[in-house]
Amino acid sequence: MIDLTVNKAQLEKTAERCRERGIVLPTFDQMKHPENVPDWAKKELKGIGLWDVHPRNLFRITWKNEPVAKGGTYGGVNYVEFPPELTGVNARIIALVGKWFPTGAHKVGATYGCLAPRLTTGQFNPVSQKAVWPSTGNYCRGGAYVSALLACESIAILPEEMSKERFEWLSNVAGEVIATPGCESNVKEIFDKCWELHEERGDDIVIFNQFDEFGNHLWHYEVTGNAMLEVLKKEMKPGQEYAGVVLTSGSSGTMGSADFLKEQFPGSKLVVSEALQCPTLLLNGFGGHRIEGIGDKHVPWIHNARNTDMVTAIDDEHPMRLIRLFNEPKGRDYLKKQGIDPKLVDKLDLLGISGVANLLSAIKFARYYELTGDDVVLTVLTDSMELYGSRMKELHEERGEYSEIDAGKDYELLTSITPDYTEELNFYGKKRIHNLKYYTWIEQQQKELDELNAQWHDYRSYWKAIHDMVPKIDERIEEFNAMVRG
């Protein structure tokens, strides 16, 4: 759970530090409704770049940033719809766009949801303690960035096989960058490094593990969930229905949005996707894969298995082929020849590798249930190709020039995706996934068995208690800001 116990002495010191640096914190309400951000902050943002390490960019932790690199304030939710000509299915597939967050990925929101409660209760000392951000990619980038905005030292931990762009950027923002062995699948190695740091440095560090921090889940429940609801209200026409949201597993944080949407649309579904090369949820499987940022071989502590309706697996070769179709000049030319709106084609760089996996999973979901043009499916584009230029270069060196023939083959792949490697979960399928938590979290990470059982048997009250914390956290943030203002 999220502890809001106040350490008054430390809180006063933290408020003084923030006062000296002009740091003011956004509430969850302001991240949902940035029109409520103070006018003075909006005015300052006019002169600040989206990625600038400036404390006012805390007010850009929202899905509603103007899609510009500098000087923007707010508009509506950033999203894109993929038409049948591109997907091969009639269902309306709509994706929220993560590129227009600071750092180019929505993970800054999850990290803020974890750090803000500790900071505004005095449980974290930004002078003497370092914030540790274990991750398979974007979360540690978001954590290092938010730490820098809040004048905190940070340690970023991520697998050594992640894209070069991540490491280069982190080297300029994080205090320390630690590369652990392996790829996206090697999460245990990250956890082991956290234990090692804990034993070496004790109270000098605070570990914000995205896989068990409920601030991650809660931020997506409240902020991403409401953003998705706004899109549905805007886009759904009379007679249309919301079918469900499709998300790659990763830390399970974004799945918090599904908890929110199921409260609004009880018949909707949550589809959780993973790499076929590491089908943990689907087959209790293991292995390495190339869909960056969706770390697996375990079930995150914050995954609400009772709310999961389907699992599906994506062959990691497919996103690697499709990022070329979406970004190579001959690939884009080919798509335009197929009658796809050139404006959409020119925006396909909004999909990073995991975004392509989410799109493919949404297509599988639509095919499995034979969804029609009256069904709306949601998904998320966590990041964009801005973070994968090195991967494109590697593919070019490995496979040569991209031709129109290649584009034709890849377009056929995209429009003929089938619902293979998919399981519609019954009660015991969900329980099987939940029970996998035991081996990671009870045996290895010293969680309490009673809490694991409460997540399953008392799931309504357990998850509701977490979701009901938003007003309390906002109250703490507002009280903290009052202390900062003096």
N, C-alpha and C positions, 0 to 999 in steps of 0.2 A: 504494500500500500504506500501512499504518498504521505510522509510524516510532515505535519505542519507545526510541530512543537517549536516554540520560539526560544532562541538563545539571545536574550536581550542585550547582553554586553557586546557580543560579536555583531549583532544586528546594528547597533549604533555605530560601530567602527566601519562596517560595510557601507552604511548610509553616508557617512562622512567621506569615505573614499569616492563614492559615486558623485557626491556633491562637488568635490574637487575636480572631477573629470567631466561634469555635465552629463551624467548618465541618468536617463529616465527610462523606466521599463514599460512596455506595452502590456495591456491586459488581454486576456483571451477575447473579451468582447471587442476590443480594438482590432485584434487580428482577424476576427470574423467580419467586423464592420469598420473598416479603416476610415470611413467617413467620420467616425467618432474620434479619430486622432486629433490632438490639439492643432489649431491653425499654425501656431509658431513652429511646430515640428514639420508640418507640410511645407511651410515656407523654406525652412532650412534644407529639406530634401531636394528642392529645386536646383541646388548647387552641388549635389553629392552623387557620385556614380553608384550604380547598383551593387558593384562588388567592393566598393571602397571600405576600408576598415575604419569605420566611423560609427560612433554609438547611435547616431540618429537612424542608421540602417536597421536597428532593432524594430523600427516602425514599418519596415518593409517585409516583415515576416508575415506574409499574407498571400493568398492566391489571387489577389486583386491588384497587383502592381501594374502600372502602365508598362507595356512591353517595349521599353526603351532602355538603353544602356546607362543613361545618365539623366538626372533631372526630373524623372517622372514621379507622379504621385499615385493616384488610384483610379481604377475604373471598375469594370465588372470582373467576374472570374475569368481567368485565362483558360480557354479550352478549345479543342478542335474536334470536328466530326469527320469520320471516315466513311465515304459513300460505298454503296454496293459495287460500283465499278472498280474499286480498289480492293475490297475485302472478299468479294464473291458471295456475300450473304446479304439478305434483305434487312436484317436488324439494323437499327440505328446505333452505331458504336461511337460513343463520345468519350474523349479523354481529357482530363485536367492536365494542364501544361506546367511542368516544374521549372522550366528554364528561367522564368522571370522572378525567381527568388534570388537573393544574394547567394553567391557561390554557384548559381545555376542549377540548384537542386532543392527540392522541398525539405530535405533533411534538416535544414536549419531550424525549421519549426519544431521537429521532434526534439532536437537538442535543447532548444529554449524551454520546451515543456518539462524537460528533466532538470535543468539548471536553475530556472527561476524560483521554484519552491524552496530549494536549498539556500539560495542567495537571500531571499526575502524573509527567511526565518532565522538567519544567522547560523545555519548548519554548515555553511561553507565559508571558509576564510580566504578571500581572494588575494591576500597578501602572503600568507604562509603556506597555503595549499595549492596543489596543481590539480586541474580537472583532467582525468584520464578518459579518453574516448575510444573504446575498442569497437572495431568496425570492419566491414568488408568493403568499405569505400566511401560513400558520400556522407555517412553519419559522422565519421571522424573529421571530415572536412567541415561539416556544419558545426560540430562541437568546437573545433579550433577557432573557427570564425566568430561564433557567438562569444567564446571565451575572450577573444581579442577585443570585441566590442565592449565587453564588461570589465576590461582591464584585469583579466585572470590569466595566469599561466596555464598552458595545456600540454598534454602528451597525446599524440595521435598514434593509434595502433591499427595496422591494416596488413593484409597479406602481400608478400613481396611481388606477386605476379599481377597486381592491379596495374591499371594503365599509368604510363609515364607522366601524363598530365596531372594526375592526382598527387604524385610525389613531388613534382616540381612546385606545384602551388602550395602544398603543405610546408615545404621547406622555408617559405617566406612568411608563414602565418603561425604555425605551431611552434611551441618552445622546443619540443622533442618530437621526432618521428621514428617510430619503431616498426620495422618490417618483419613480419612473422613468416615462417615457412609456408609455402603452398599458394593456393588460389582461393577463389570465392568459397569453396567447400570447406576449407580448413578453419572452421570456427573454434574448435577445441584448442588449437594452438594459440589463438587469441586469448581465450579464457585462461590458459596456462600462463601466458605472459602477464595477465592481470594479477594472478595469485603471486607470481614471482615479484612483481612490483610492490604488491601489498606487504609481502614479507620483508622486502628490502627497505621500504620507505615508510611503512606504517601510516601514521596520521598525517604525513606530509602530502598525501594524495587522497583524492576522492574519485572513485571509479563510477562512471556513468555508463553502465552496460546497457546498450539499446535493447538487448534481448530480454532483460528483466525489469527495466525501468518503466513504471506505469505512466510516467509523464509522456513517454513516447506514444503509447496507446491513447492517452487522454487528449493530447494535442490533436491527433487525427480524428478522434471521436467528435470533438467539439468544433474544430476549425475546418478540417477537410470534409467532415460529414455535412456541415452547414453549407460549405461551398458547393458540394455535390447537389444538395437539395435545391439551392438557388438555380443551378443549371437545369435541373429537372423541371422546376416550375416555369422556367423561361422557355424550354425547348419542347416539352411534351404537349402534343396537340390533343384536342378532344378525341377520346377513344383509344389513345395510346397508353401503354402501361410500362412501368419501370420493372425490368426483369431481374436485374442484379448487377453486382460489381465484381470485376475480375482483377485479381492482384497477385503478383508474384510474392512468395512467402517472405523472404528476407528476414527482417527482425520481427515481422508481424505487426509493426506499429500502424501501418496504413490501414490494416484490417479494422482498426478501431472505427473507421468511417462506416464500415458495414454494420457494426453494432448500432450506430446512430440511425442509419437508413432503415434497418429492420424495425426500429420503433415507429418510423413513419410509414413504412410499407411492409407489413408483417409477412406477406407472401413472397418477398424478394429473396434472392439467393446471394451467397458469398461463394465465389469460385476462387480457389487458391492454386496457383501455378508454381511449378518448379522445373528445374532442368531434368530432361530424360536421363542424362548422364549421372544424375545424383537424385533418384526418385525417393526421397526420404518419406514423404507423406503417402505417396502412392504405393510403394513396395517395401518400405523400411530399408531402402537402398542407400548406396554410398557411391562416391566417386568424385572426380574433378570435372569442371565444365567452364565455359567461356562467357556465361551470362553475368557480367560483372555486377556485384552489389547485392546478390540474393543468397547470401551465405546460408548453408544448410548442413545436413548430417545431424540435425537435432530439431526439436520443436521448441520454439521460444517460450519462455515462461509467460509472456503476455499474449499468447495466442489463445483466443477464446474458441476452443475446439467445438463447443456445443453450437456455435453459430456458423460453423463451416459446412456447406452443403455439397461441395464437389471439389475434387482435386484433379488436376490435369498436368501433364508433363510436356515440355517443349524441347525438341532436339536442338541443341545449341548451335548446330550447323545452320539452322534456318535463320536466326537473327543475323548471323555473320554474312550470309548471302544477301539478306534483305537490306542491311545498311548500305551495301554497295548499290543495289537497285534504287534506293531512296536518295543517294547522295552523289553517285557518279554521274557526270553529264549525260552519258549515253543511256543510263538508267532513267533519268528524269525525262529525257527526250522521248524515250519509249513510252513512258506512262502518259505523257501528254498526247501521244499518237493514239492511245487507247481511249481517249475522250475524257480523261480525268482532268478536273479543273486545274489549269496551270498555277493558280494562286495556291491551291493546296499542295501541289507537287513541290513548289518552291519553299514550302514550310515543312517538308518531311524531315529536315534536319532537327526538328523539335523532338524526334524520337531517338533516345540513346539506345543502347543494346537491350537493356531491360524493358524499355518502352516498346520496342519491337516485340519482345517476348509477351508483354501484356496484350498487345494487339492480337497476336496469334492466338493467345489463350481465349480472348474474347470471341474470336471467330469460331474456335472450337466449341465454346459454350453455345453460341448461336446455332451452330450446326447440330449439336447434340439434341437440343430442345426444339429444333426446327422453328426458330423464332422468325417472325414476320416483320414487315415494315412498321407495324404498330407496337413493336417491342423496343425498348430503349435499354442499352447496356452501357455501363460506365466502366472506365478504367483510368489509370494514371500514367503519365509520362514523367518518371522521377527526375530524369535529367535529359540532356540533349547531346548531339554529336560534338558539341563544343569540347567535351571531355574525352573524345575518342579519336582525335586526329591521328595519333600514333597507331591505332588499330587499323585504320584505313590504309596507312602507309604499309603496315605489315601485310595486309591482304593483297595489296598491289604487288609487293615484292614476291609474295608466295604464289600468287595465281596469275599474275600478268595483267595486261590491259583489259579493261572491262568493255565488252563489245555489245552490240545490239542483240546478238544471239544469246549472250549471257542474260541480258535483261529479259528477253522473252521467256527463258527457262525460269528465271526467278519470279517473274510475274505469274506464270502458270503455277508455281509452287504456292504463292501467296493466295491466289484465288481458288485453289483446290484443296486447302487445308481440311483434313478430316478429323473427326472427334476421337481419334485413337488415343491410347494411353490416358484414359479418362475414367474416373470412378465417381458415380453418384453415391454419396455417403448415406447409409442408414444409421440407426442409432449406434450400433456396435462399430461401424466404421469410424464414426466420430470418437467413440471411446477409445478405439485402438490408437488414434492419433494422440489423444490426450494422455494416454498411458505412457507414450514414448517420452514424455517429459521426465518421468521418474529417473531414468538412467543419467540424464545430464544434470538435472537440477537437484535431486535429492542425493544421489550417490556422489556426484562430483562437485556441486556448487553449494552444498550445505543448506539448501532450502528446507522448510518444514513440511513433513508429510501431511500434516493436518491442513495446511493451506492448499496443497495440491488437491486433496480430496474436496476441500471447500469450493475450489474452482469448478469442479464437476457437479457435486451433489447439491451445493447451495449456490448454484451459478447465478440465479436471478439477483439474490441479495449481494453476492460477492461483487459482481460487475457493476451493479447499480451504485454500490457504495463508492466505487472509483469514479463513476460518471458524475455523481452528485458533488464531487469535490471542486468543480469549476468555480462556482460562486465564492467558495472559501479561498481559493487561490487568488482570484481577482481581488478579493478583499485584502489579502496580504500584500499584493502588489500595490494597490492604492495606498495602503497605510505606509508601505515602504517609500513610495514616491513622495508622500507628505513629509516623511522624515528627511528625505533628500532635500526637499525644498526648504526645510527648516521652519 
